[in-house]
Amino acid sequence: MTSEFHPFQQLLTRAKAGDAECFYAVAVCYTTAYGVAADNEQALYWYKKAWKHQHDSETAMAIARIYFHQHNTRNAVYWLEKAVDLGDACAAFEYVQHLMNKKKIKSDILLWQLLTKVVASPDISDEQRNQAFDMIKELSKQ
């Protein structure tokens, strides 16, 4: 089977033709090296095109993770906040972890708000919920 029949090539052709439903899939291929060499810049390009088409927390989180991987904290936090604003509890959890690990706590109020989203969400794992409760205990001691 030649490479032109690989699903990635088909997705890329459709995405380049403007098929917005393929933007996110192409970005994932570049992120995971599925059918193409991993390329964070291309992944960012296609994730951002996907974001313009449909603002969703999954896309914002994917962009944030690439920026964190590139040590571009400012842009990573920008996209992480977008995911949090869309109600993504996992994004809120990652944001709290980032703030506490980097000791870049904007305010205790922000941490409490984020942690409240995390513990109240049915979308997080029991492990994340337990970690969030531990973080709340740590904040309570301050």
BELMO-V987288 format. One line per field, one symbol per residue. phi: phi as a letter, one per 40 degrees, with the letter a starting at -180 (. if undefined). burial: 1 if it has 16 or more other ideal C-beta (glycine too) atoms within 10 Angstrom, else 0. Layout:
phi->???
burial->???
This chain:
phi->.cccccdcccccccccchccccdcccccdcccgcgacdacccdddccccccccacbcccdcccdccccccgbcdcccdccccccccgcccccccccdcccccfbccaccccccccccccccccbcccccccccccccccccc
burial->0000000100110110000001111111111000110000011101101110000111111111111100000001101101110001111111110110000000000010011011101001000110110011000000
